[in-house]
Amino acid sequence: MRKLRKVKCSKYSSKYFLQKSLVSIYTRKYFQTNASGAQKNMPKINQPIVLNTMIALPPLEEQNAILKKIENLYSICDELDTQINSSKTNSQTLIQAVLKEAFEK
């Protein structure tokens, strides 16, 4: 079970930018390093750990530009994923056709 904390943003920050920052590899590593608890599979991240999380906070306009770039990159990744899947399907079809022709002769 996960417990979620509500974060209130100031007018100088975008909640989407903060969300992306909190799930970044750097912040995850920070949480993993500072998590406490007896069980390795259920580490606890307490309020002081969250409050001490360092997040680079550029001006709001730049935050929005970064978010726009991230969305653009996600879009490119989705297109590449579609192309990869299409290429896999095409190569499988081609291999089947070549094998069929080879065994029919």
URUR-V240544 format. One record per residue. N is the residue number from 0. RES is the residue in one small letter. PHI is phi as a letter, one per 20 degrees, with the letter a starting at -180 (999 if undefined). BURIAL is # if it has 9 or more other C-alpha atoms within 8 Angstrom, else .. Layout:
N&RES&PHI&BURIAL  N&RES&PHI&BURIAL
This chain:
0&m&999&.  1&r&d&.  2&k&d&.  3&l&d&.  4&r&d&.  5&k&e&.  6&v&d&.  7&k&e&.  8&c&e&.  9&s&e&.  10&k&f&.  11&y&e&.  12&s&c&#  13&s&e&#  14&k&f&.  15&y&f&.  16&f&f&#  17&l&f&#  18&q&f&.  19&k&f&.  20&s&f&#  21&l&f&.  22&v&d&.  23&s&f&.  24&i&f&.  25&y&f&.  26&t&f&#  27&r&f&#  28&k&f&.  29&y&g&#  30&f&f&#  31&q&f&.  32&t&f&.  33&n&d&.  34&a&f&#  35&s&c&.  36&g&p&.  37&a&f&.  38&q&e&.  39&k&f&.  40&n&e&.  41&m&c&.  42&p&f&#  43&k&d&.  44&i&d&#  45&n&e&.  46&q&g&.  47&p&g&.  48&i&f&#  49&v&f&.  50&l&f&.  51&n&e&.  52&t&f&.  53&m&e&.  54&i&c&.  55&a&f&.  56&l&c&.  57&p&f&.  58&p&g&.  59&l&g&#  60&e&f&.  61&e&f&.  62&q&g&#  63&n&f&#  64&a&f&.  65&i&f&.  66&l&f&#  67&k&f&.  68&k&f&.  69&i&g&.  70&e&f&.  71&n&f&.  72&l&f&.  73&y&f&.  74&s&f&.  75&i&f&.  76&c&f&.  77&d&f&.  78&e&f&.  79&l&f&.  80&d&f&.  81&t&f&.  82&q&f&.  83&i&f&.  84&n&f&.  85&s&f&.  86&s&f&.  87&k&f&.  88&t&f&.  89&n&f&.  90&s&f&.  91&q&f&.  92&t&f&.  93&l&f&.  94&i&f&.  95&q&f&.  96&a&f&.  97&v&f&.  98&l&f&.  99&k&f&.  100&e&f&.  101&a&f&.  102&f&e&.  103&e&f&.  104&k&e&.
